[in-house]
Amino acid sequence: MSQNMFSPELFRPTIDLPDVPYDQLLRDAAARNPEHRAIIFHELIYTYREVVSMVNSIANGLHELGLRKGDRICLFLANRPEYIITFIAAASIGVVVSPMNPSYKEREVTYQLSDSGAQAILVQQELIPLLQLTLANSDFPHLKHIIATGTQLPEGLPNAVTFAELMRRSSPKLPPHVDISSDDLLALPYSSGTTGLPKGTLLTHRNLVANNLQFVTSLSLDIADIALLFLPFYHIYGVMLTGSFLACGGTQVIMERFDLIRSLELCEQHHVTYYFAVPPVILGLANAPIPLDKMKTVRYIFSGAAPLAIDPARRLQEKLPDTQVVQGYGLTEASPLTHTQPADRSVVRPSSVGLPVHNTEQKIVDIETGTREIPQGEQGELIIRGPQVMQGYWNAPEETARALRNGWLYTGDIAYIDSEGYTYVVDRKKEMIKYKGFGIAPAEIEALLLEHTDVLEAAVIGIPDDEAGQLVKGLIVLRPGTATTPIDILTFANGKLAGYKRIHAVEAIDSIPKTASGKILRRELAEREKAKSQGASNIS
């Protein structure tokens, strides 16, 4: 059922979206209010005028290093001002940004550096030893420049310069003019699929400009708003938040990582109005044994990246009656936002992801073919069309063809739309495991398990967890006669995985169920796991 079949007053009108490069949103906000606070990080406070000057300096510095339009730079660091400044600086000269998770291990860093073909990397000082190990064990002929946070460089790091030195020696004036089209590539975040390794997602200047303004307009953000940002900047959720709060002229208070007590202190200290979270944080706030009175200025708590269970949301809402607890929906392939709740709390539906954002269409289609539109209220695959939808996947034409069909993005999520046009996401068509809002591809973990010489077959599924959403469980068939145990396999694999991908349990079984063509029947394994847990509950 198409969105125009529902009550028109609930749908967001089409808005004008400027045809400008990404960095122009910051520059316009700075022109309006140059001395307004833009970024707060520990004791540092940067105004819009200062942020623009730093962006110009780094853009000029990158250009002087030899980076040109279309080159790629990986950002390998935690939440820091350098991240935001470098992202927008790269955009200013047409360089493509590829965010990289700072919890990655060597194999994951190697893969993304190789697959993206990055010519440069910005690395946090504490991660330099890992980068050095990666460079020592693999060859990256395209990687020419290393930029490090901090003021000093370790020995043995070729072609390196500190961020501080690059800024100091470069002009804060406008960078060289580069002819940038809205269709030019801006970002290359990596999104895990259900098969194979993560795929680079092609997001243009138009995609991110549109999504920033869709977000700002849907939430009615303005200069008076102050956001607390602890969600990781390498995640597309974080990319959207940093860009949107600069676009609206607001203020962002940055935390390097989440700490509940510290987040409450910062809410009180800086009069935070928007608190952005993921479901485990909502659960933590709902279960907190302390009062949440330090959040008295917070008007909205916005949850994303994974489905929000209704019970913790309800309990948190009861604790904070003057604060609206809502959830939104999106995916990396949509830059990411596609749905939010209405600003009018009287029409919020807590169990829904809300309504499509401005300039966005949605349909529910049959799961089997994706060609037949499903009647209102019935479940099918959610598909999206709008200016925020990606151009495709990096060097993956077959995956692109599956995800993008006739201008529509096939989300892989099962949903339905009610009589008022609200969307409810009920399940995932894809077999992705969702751990604290992060997508984990079973095939990637399975491939790692199979690297152990005593593992003959492997399958990976997600098992339910109240706090994390899902945990990773490995099911393996061991080589006959081996003394290797599931604990040995667990230790082997987790030493090579980022923290959020770690396997929480490994079980040895006799065989892995497969189709005639050899495809693992993960759903069958998940059902077996569910039956086991229900049996255990009945016994207890």
C-alpha positions as semicolon CSV with decimal commas, in nm:
position;residue;x (nm);y (nm);z (nm)
1;M;0,000;0,000;0,000
2;S;0,157;0,331;-0,103
3;Q;0,195;0,613;0,144
4;N;-0,059;0,838;-0,036
5;M;-0,339;0,598;0,060
6;F;-0,327;0,718;0,421
7;S;-0,431;1,031;0,610
8;P;-0,234;1,309;0,436
9;E;-0,198;1,523;0,749
10;L;0,035;1,262;0,901
11;F;0,279;1,262;0,611
12;R;0,570;1,496;0,585
13;P;0,561;1,734;0,291
14;T;0,824;1,748;0,021
15;I;1,098;1,996;0,104
16;D;1,350;2,176;-0,116
17;L;1,695;2,019;-0,091
18;P;1,985;2,237;-0,205
19;D;2,219;2,105;-0,473
20;V;2,541;2,181;-0,283
21;P;2,858;1,999;-0,172
22;Y;2,845;1,851;0,177
23;D;3,077;2,106;0,340
24;Q;2,845;2,391;0,236
25;L;2,601;2,300;0,516
26;L;2,867;2,380;0,777
27;R;2,980;2,694;0,596
28;D;2,623;2,827;0,576
29;A;2,566;2,763;0,948
30;A;2,892;2,938;1,032
31;A;2,796;3,239;0,821
32;R;2,471;3,270;1,015
33;N;2,622;3,240;1,365
34;P;3,003;3,238;1,355
35;E;3,056;3,271;1,732
36;H;2,801;3,009;1,837
37;R;2,938;2,695;2,003
38;A;2,968;2,412;1,752
39;I;3,170;2,138;1,927
40;I;3,243;2,069;2,294
41;F;3,499;1,799;2,379
42;H;3,621;1,774;2,738
43;E;3,742;2,127;2,813
44;L;3,768;2,231;2,449
45;I;3,497;2,453;2,301
46;Y;3,507;2,534;1,929
47;T;3,289;2,799;1,768
48;Y;3,157;2,767;1,413
49;R;3,414;3,018;1,294
50;E;3,693;2,811;1,448
51;V;3,561;2,484;1,305
52;V;3,551;2,630;0,953
53;S;3,909;2,756;0,992
54;M;4,027;2,411;1,106
55;V;3,839;2,243;0,823
56;N;4,008;2,477;0,573
57;S;4,352;2,412;0,723
58;I;4,316;2,034;0,704
59;A;4,164;2,052;0,355
60;N;4,462;2,257;0,238
61;G;4,696;2,018;0,418
62;L;4,544;1,712;0,250
63;H;4,568;1,885;-0,086
64;E;4,933;1,972;-0,026
65;L;5,003;1,606;0,057
66;G;4,876;1,525;-0,292
67;L;4,526;1,397;-0,222
68;R;4,286;1,472;-0,506
69;K;3,920;1,431;-0,594
70;G;3,818;1,065;-0,582
71;D;4,105;0,954;-0,358
72;R;4,007;0,772;-0,038
73;I;4,104;0,840;0,322
74;C;4,026;0,601;0,609
75;L;3,942;0,747;0,949
76;F;4,066;0,509;1,218
77;L;3,991;0,676;1,550
78;A;3,735;0,713;1,826
79;N;3,498;1,007;1,868
80;R;3,710;1,320;1,858
81;P;3,692;1,664;1,691
82;E;3,964;1,553;1,446
83;Y;3,717;1,303;1,304
84;I;3,454;1,562;1,219
85;I;3,707;1,817;1,093
86;T;3,882;1,567;0,864
87;F;3,552;1,430;0,729
88;I;3,436;1,776;0,620
89;A;3,785;1,881;0,506
90;A;3,803;1,580;0,277
91;A;3,457;1,661;0,143
92;S;3,575;2,015;0,063
93;I;3,830;1,888;-0,188
94;G;3,636;1,587;-0,321
95;V;3,825;1,322;-0,124
96;V;3,615;1,020;-0,022
97;V;3,596;0,926;0,347
98;S;3,590;0,563;0,460
99;P;3,514;0,533;0,834
100;M;3,694;0,248;1,011
101;N;3,596;0,092;1,344
102;P;3,868;0,161;1,606
103;S;3,801;-0,180;1,765
104;Y;3,911;-0,359;1,448
105;K;4,186;-0,618;1,465
106;E;4,462;-0,663;1,207
107;R;4,265;-0,879;0,961
108;E;3,978;-0,627;0,952
109;V;4,208;-0,327;0,908
110;T;4,389;-0,513;0,631
111;Y;4,064;-0,589;0,451
112;Q;3,926;-0,235;0,455
113;L;4,256;-0,070;0,361
114;S;4,292;-0,313;0,072
115;D;3,934;-0,312;-0,050
116;S;3,890;0,067;-0,033
117;G;4,225;0,133;-0,198
118;A;4,281;0,417;0,050
119;Q;4,561;0,660;-0,030
120;A;4,566;0,802;0,326
121;I;4,463;0,717;0,680
122;L;4,399;0,930;0,988
123;V;4,487;0,715;1,289
124;Q;4,451;0,772;1,661
125;Q;4,781;0,771;1,852
126;E;4,682;0,466;2,058
127;L;4,608;0,264;1,742
128;I;4,943;0,328;1,574
129;P;5,098;-0,002;1,699
130;L;4,814;-0,197;1,537
131;L;4,856;-0,003;1,213
132;Q;5,232;-0,067;1,219
133;L;5,168;-0,441;1,263
134;T;4,920;-0,434;0,973
135;L;5,166;-0,250;0,748
136;A;5,444;-0,494;0,839
137;N;5,237;-0,801;0,749
138;S;5,063;-0,680;0,433
139;D;5,146;-0,467;0,131
140;F;4,940;-0,154;0,057
141;P;5,103;0,011;-0,245
142;H;4,822;0,269;-0,273
143;L;4,861;0,393;0,090
144;K;5,087;0,698;0,067
145;H;5,006;0,912;0,371
146;I;4,954;0,854;0,744
147;I;4,816;1,129;0,966
148;A;4,821;1,068;1,341
149;T;4,650;1,242;1,629
150;G;4,870;1,376;1,906
151;T;5,187;1,581;1,877
152;Q;5,459;1,317;1,829
153;L;5,514;1,029;1,591
154;P;5,678;0,697;1,683
155;E;5,983;0,579;1,493
156;G;5,932;0,356;1,194
157;L;5,615;0,516;1,059
158;P;5,692;0,622;0,700
159;N;5,516;0,908;0,521
160;A;5,357;1,020;0,847
161;V;5,264;1,361;0,986
162;T;5,072;1,460;1,296
163;F;4,729;1,617;1,268
164;A;4,857;1,914;1,471
165;E;5,152;1,969;1,237
166;L;4,933;1,939;0,927
167;M;4,699;2,202;1,067
168;R;4,980;2,431;1,185
169;R;5,156;2,446;0,852
170;S;4,842;2,482;0,637
171;S;4,640;2,793;0,561
172;P;4,297;2,844;0,724
173;K;4,181;3,018;0,408
174;L;3,943;2,853;0,163
175;P;4,093;2,538;0,008
176;P;4,155;2,515;-0,367
177;H;3,831;2,512;-0,564
178;V;3,731;2,163;-0,673
179;D;3,439;2,115;-0,908
180;I;3,216;1,887;-0,699
181;S;2,887;1,749;-0,828
182;S;2,613;1,629;-0,595
183;D;2,653;1,289;-0,757
184;D;3,022;1,266;-0,664
185;L;3,114;1,007;-0,407
186;L;3,157;1,143;-0,053
187;A;3,161;0,849;0,188
188;L;3,246;0,480;0,172
189;P;3,120;0,325;0,497
190;Y;3,137;-0,053;0,513
191;S;2,812;-0,240;0,561
192;S;2,808;-0,611;0,642
193;G;2,596;-0,827;0,418
194;T;2,458;-1,173;0,476
195;T;2,726;-1,327;0,257
196;G;3,096;-1,263;0,233
197;L;3,289;-0,976;0,382
198;P;3,161;-0,621;0,449
199;K;3,081;-0,412;0,142
200;G;3,164;-0,048;0,083
201;T;2,847;0,158;0,050
202;L;2,857;0,434;-0,210
203;L;2,715;0,755;-0,059
204;T;2,730;1,080;-0,252
205;H;2,726;1,446;-0,150
206;R;2,357;1,454;-0,243
207;N;2,283;1,150;-0,025
208;L;2,433;1,297;0,292
209;V;2,318;1,656;0,232
210;A;1,964;1,529;0,182
211;N;1,970;1,304;0,487
212;N;2,114;1,572;0,716
213;L;1,835;1,810;0,613
214;Q;1,568;1,538;0,629
215;F;1,677;1,468;0,986
216;V;1,699;1,835;1,087
217;T;1,358;1,915;0,942
218;S;1,181;1,604;1,074
219;L;1,301;1,675;1,428
220;S;1,273;2,056;1,396
221;L;1,634;2,103;1,512
222;D;1,776;2,454;1,539
223;I;2,052;2,664;1,693
224;A;1,910;2,621;2,044
225;D;1,952;2,244;2,041
226;I;2,240;2,071;2,216
227;A;2,312;1,706;2,141
228;L;2,505;1,455;2,347
229;L;2,694;1,233;2,102
230;F;2,852;0,914;2,233
231;L;2,741;0,690;1,948
232;P;3,047;0,599;1,739
233;F;3,128;0,834;1,454
234;Y;3,244;0,546;1,233
235;H;2,885;0,413;1,238
236;I;2,650;0,576;0,986
237;Y;2,424;0,682;1,275
238;G;2,713;0,888;1,415
239;V;2,796;1,029;1,071
240;M;2,438;1,156;1,039
241;L;2,435;1,312;1,387
242;T;2,761;1,504;1,356
243;G;2,667;1,643;1,016
244;S;2,309;1,728;1,110
245;F;2,396;1,923;1,422
246;L;2,645;2,132;1,229
247;A;2,391;2,185;0,951
248;C;2,126;2,317;1,191
249;G;2,371;2,545;1,374
250;G;2,332;2,355;1,701
251;T;2,592;2,236;1,951
252;Q;2,731;1,885;1,988
253;V;2,889;1,756;2,308
254;I;3,122;1,469;2,224
255;M;3,198;1,164;2,437
256;E;3,467;0,922;2,318
257;R;3,262;0,628;2,447
258;F;2,945;0,571;2,644
259;D;2,948;0,598;3,021
260;L;2,604;0,629;3,181
261;I;2,703;0,837;3,483
262;R;2,923;1,068;3,279
263;S;2,647;1,110;3,019
264;L;2,410;1,229;3,291
265;E;2,668;1,475;3,423
266;L;2,720;1,620;3,074
267;C;2,344;1,653;3,025
268;E;2,326;1,870;3,334
269;Q;2,648;2,063;3,268
270;H;2,566;2,159;2,908
271;H;2,183;2,165;2,920
272;V;2,152;1,887;2,661
273;T;1,822;1,881;2,470
274;Y;1,873;1,569;2,252
275;Y;2,011;1,241;2,384
276;F;2,084;0,990;2,108
277;A;2,101;0,625;2,200
278;V;2,067;0,262;2,098
279;P;1,839;0,004;2,268
280;P;2,099;-0,121;2,522
281;V;2,144;0,237;2,646
282;I;1,766;0,276;2,677
283;L;1,763;-0,044;2,882
284;G;2,046;0,087;3,100
285;L;1,863;0,413;3,168
286;A;1,536;0,230;3,239
287;N;1,713;0,001;3,489
288;A;1,937;0,268;3,642
289;P;1,921;0,252;4,025
290;I;1,975;0,628;4,046
291;P;1,739;0,917;3,969
292;L;1,765;1,072;3,622
293;D;1,707;1,429;3,738
294;K;2,025;1,546;3,564
295;M;1,836;1,494;3,235
296;K;1,576;1,763;3,311
297;T;1,670;1,969;3,001
298;V;1,652;1,668;2,766
299;R;1,344;1,699;2,543
300;Y;1,400;1,391;2,329
301;I;1,570;1,056;2,377
302;F;1,608;0,914;2,027
303;S;1,686;0,545;1,977
304;G;1,808;0,393;1,652
305;A;2,028;0,126;1,489
306;A;1,816;-0,167;1,619
307;P;1,453;-0,237;1,717
308;L;1,355;-0,083;2,051
309;A;1,167;-0,315;2,286
310;I;0,849;-0,153;2,414
311;D;0,895;-0,244;2,784
312;P;1,222;-0,057;2,857
313;A;1,100;0,237;2,647
314;R;0,780;0,252;2,851
315;R;0,964;0,230;3,183
316;L;1,207;0,503;3,081
317;Q;0,919;0,720;2,965
318;E;0,759;0,679;3,310
319;K;1,084;0,789;3,475
320;L;1,105;1,097;3,249
321;P;0,747;1,211;3,182
322;D;0,859;1,544;3,031
323;T;1,099;1,375;2,786
324;Q;0,981;1,203;2,469
325;V;1,135;0,858;2,416
326;V;1,111;0,767;2,047
327;Q;1,274;0,540;1,793
328;G;1,366;0,590;1,429
329;Y;1,472;0,360;1,151
330;G;1,731;0,357;0,880
331;L;2,022;0,166;0,733
332;T;2,368;0,242;0,602
333;E;2,239;0,217;0,246
334;A;2,004;0,511;0,315
335;S;2,262;0,745;0,472
336;P;2,091;0,619;0,711
337;L;1,757;0,778;0,812
338;T;1,427;0,680;0,649
339;H;1,171;0,698;0,935
340;T;1,112;0,904;1,250
341;Q;0,823;0,968;1,484
342;P;0,621;1,292;1,443
343;A;0,734;1,587;1,656
344;D;0,384;1,606;1,810
345;R;0,404;1,362;2,101
346;S;0,026;1,317;2,099
347;V;0,052;1,113;1,778
348;V;0,366;0,914;1,863
349;R;0,330;0,536;1,836
350;P;0,603;0,389;2,066
351;S;0,618;0,046;1,903
352;S;0,644;0,195;1,554
353;V;0,952;0,337;1,383
354;G;0,730;0,627;1,276
355;L;0,663;0,782;0,937
356;P;0,887;0,825;0,633
357;V;1,101;1,139;0,651
358;H;1,058;1,418;0,397
359;N;1,097;1,329;0,027
360;T;1,087;0,957;0,108
361;E;0,849;0,694;-0,026
362;Q;0,789;0,346;0,111
363;K;0,611;0,028;0,004
364;I;0,561;-0,318;0,146
365;V;0,614;-0,589;-0,115
366;D;0,592;-0,968;-0,119
367;I;0,895;-1,145;0,023
368;E;0,930;-1,400;-0,255
369;T;0,961;-1,176;-0,564
370;G;0,956;-0,819;-0,432
371;T;0,730;-0,718;-0,720
372;R;0,382;-0,734;-0,570
373;E;0,265;-0,460;-0,332
374;I;0,115;-0,595;-0,010
375;P;-0,219;-0,466;0,127
376;Q;-0,227;-0,241;0,433
377;G;-0,161;-0,422;0,760
378;E;0,000;-0,729;0,602
379;Q;0,366;-0,814;0,643
380;G;0,620;-0,805;0,362
381;E;0,958;-0,657;0,274
382;L;0,999;-0,284;0,332
383;I;1,138;-0,096;0,031
384;I;1,240;0,270;0,022
385;R;1,289;0,541;-0,241
386;G;1,440;0,884;-0,175
387;P;1,739;1,115;-0,231
388;Q;1,928;0,958;0,062
389;V;1,945;0,611;-0,096
390;M;2,295;0,490;-0,189
391;Q;2,428;0,457;-0,542
392;G;2,527;0,096;-0,486
393;Y;2,807;-0,113;-0,336
394;W;3,176;-0,064;-0,404
395;N;3,296;-0,312;-0,668
396;A;2,993;-0,538;-0,610
397;P;2,754;-0,513;-0,907
398;E;2,559;-0,829;-0,824
399;E;2,495;-0,718;-0,465
400;T;2,396;-0,375;-0,596
401;A;2,147;-0,526;-0,838
402;R;1,986;-0,726;-0,557
403;A;1,953;-0,424;-0,326
404;L;1,851;-0,158;-0,582
405;R;1,567;-0,236;-0,821
406;N;1,390;0,022;-1,036
407;G;1,500;0,303;-0,804
408;W;1,385;0,126;-0,486
409;L;1,610;0,011;-0,201
410;Y;1,516;-0,335;-0,076
411;T;1,589;-0,317;0,297
412;G;1,569;-0,686;0,377
413;D;1,347;-0,602;0,677
414;I;0,998;-0,741;0,723
415;A;0,743;-0,476;0,817
416;Y;0,382;-0,363;0,788
417;I;0,207;-0,025;0,768
418;D;-0,103;0,048;0,975
419;S;-0,413;0,244;0,874
420;E;-0,253;0,574;0,980
421;G;0,065;0,515;0,781
422;Y;0,293;0,421;1,070
423;T;0,557;0,162;0,992
424;Y;0,629;-0,138;1,217
425;V;0,946;-0,341;1,160
426;V;0,886;-0,693;1,287
427;D;1,169;-0,913;1,162
428;R;1,474;-0,930;0,937
429;K;1,463;-1,106;0,606
430;K;1,838;-1,104;0,607
431;E;2,020;-1,324;0,856
432;M;2,231;-1,045;0,997
433;I;2,304;-1,065;1,368
434;K;2,229;-0,738;1,549
435;Y;2,453;-0,683;1,852
436;K;2,392;-0,352;2,034
437;G;2,290;-0,191;1,706
438;F;2,585;-0,325;1,504
439;G;2,530;-0,561;1,214
440;I;2,743;-0,876;1,208
441;A;2,760;-1,095;0,898
442;P;2,740;-1,465;0,990
443;A;2,941;-1,559;0,681
444;E;3,238;-1,348;0,791
445;I;3,256;-1,523;1,130
446;E;3,200;-1,864;0,969
447;A;3,492;-1,804;0,736
448;L;3,713;-1,724;1,035
449;L;3,605;-2,037;1,224
450;L;3,693;-2,246;0,921
451;E;4,048;-2,109;0,931
452;H;4,111;-2,337;1,230
453;T;4,249;-2,664;1,100
454;D;4,031;-2,874;1,331
455;V;3,702;-2,719;1,218
456;L;3,540;-2,906;0,928
457;E;3,213;-2,712;0,911
458;A;3,083;-2,397;1,077
459;A;2,764;-2,196;1,107
460;V;2,693;-1,879;1,303
461;I;2,359;-1,762;1,439
462;G;2,230;-1,492;1,669
463;I;2,082;-1,590;2,005
464;P;1,848;-1,355;2,192
465;D;1,984;-1,137;2,472
466;D;1,784;-0,882;2,671
467;E;2,066;-0,628;2,688
468;A;2,252;-0,669;2,359
469;G;1,964;-0,774;2,133
470;Q;2,153;-1,074;2,000
471;L;2,476;-1,255;2,083
472;V;2,691;-1,448;1,838
473;K;2,695;-1,826;1,870
474;G;2,912;-2,056;1,662
475;L;2,814;-2,412;1,576
476;I;3,100;-2,629;1,453
477;V;3,177;-2,977;1,332
478;L;3,518;-3,080;1,465
479;R;3,766;-3,308;1,292
480;P;3,724;-3,664;1,422
481;G;3,975;-3,761;1,690
482;T;4,092;-3,407;1,759
483;A;4,166;-3,294;2,115
484;T;4,057;-2,938;2,027
485;T;3,757;-2,817;2,229
486;P;3,489;-2,553;2,159
487;I;3,665;-2,330;2,414
488;D;3,985;-2,355;2,209
489;I;3,793;-2,245;1,898
490;L;3,630;-1,959;2,089
491;T;3,970;-1,831;2,202
492;F;4,116;-1,869;1,853
493;A;3,838;-1,673;1,683
494;N;3,789;-1,395;1,938
495;G;4,156;-1,307;1,921
496;K;4,099;-1,204;1,559
497;L;3,768;-1,017;1,590
498;A;3,660;-0,669;1,692
499;G;3,492;-0,662;2,032
500;Y;3,139;-0,618;1,900
501;K;3,180;-0,922;1,672
502;R;3,310;-1,156;1,942
503;I;3,159;-1,501;1,967
504;H;2,986;-1,558;2,299
505;A;2,945;-1,935;2,272
506;V;3,068;-2,223;2,058
507;E;2,899;-2,561;2,042
508;A;3,024;-2,873;1,867
509;I;2,751;-3,059;1,674
510;D;2,745;-3,360;1,445
511;S;2,650;-3,182;1,121
512;I;2,547;-2,845;0,976
513;P;2,210;-2,851;0,795
514;K;2,233;-2,731;0,435
515;T;2,026;-2,704;0,120
516;A;2,099;-2,921;-0,181
517;S;2,311;-2,638;-0,321
518;G;2,519;-2,622;-0,003
519;K;2,367;-2,311;0,157
520;I;2,364;-2,325;0,536
521;L;2,015;-2,341;0,685
522;R;2,072;-2,089;0,962
523;R;1,699;-2,054;1,030
524;E;1,683;-2,425;1,111
525;L;1,972;-2,386;1,352
526;A;1,806;-2,084;1,512
527;E;1,483;-2,280;1,559
528;R;1,680;-2,566;1,714
529;E;1,844;-2,320;1,952
530;K;1,506;-2,172;2,044
531;A;1,361;-2,515;2,115
532;K;1,661;-2,599;2,336
533;S;1,620;-2,281;2,541
534;Q;1,245;-2,337;2,580
535;G;1,310;-2,692;2,692
536;A;1,558;-2,570;2,949
537;S;1,305;-2,316;3,075
538;N;1,039;-2,585;3,111
539;I;1,274;-2,807;3,308
540;S;1,372;-2,526;3,541
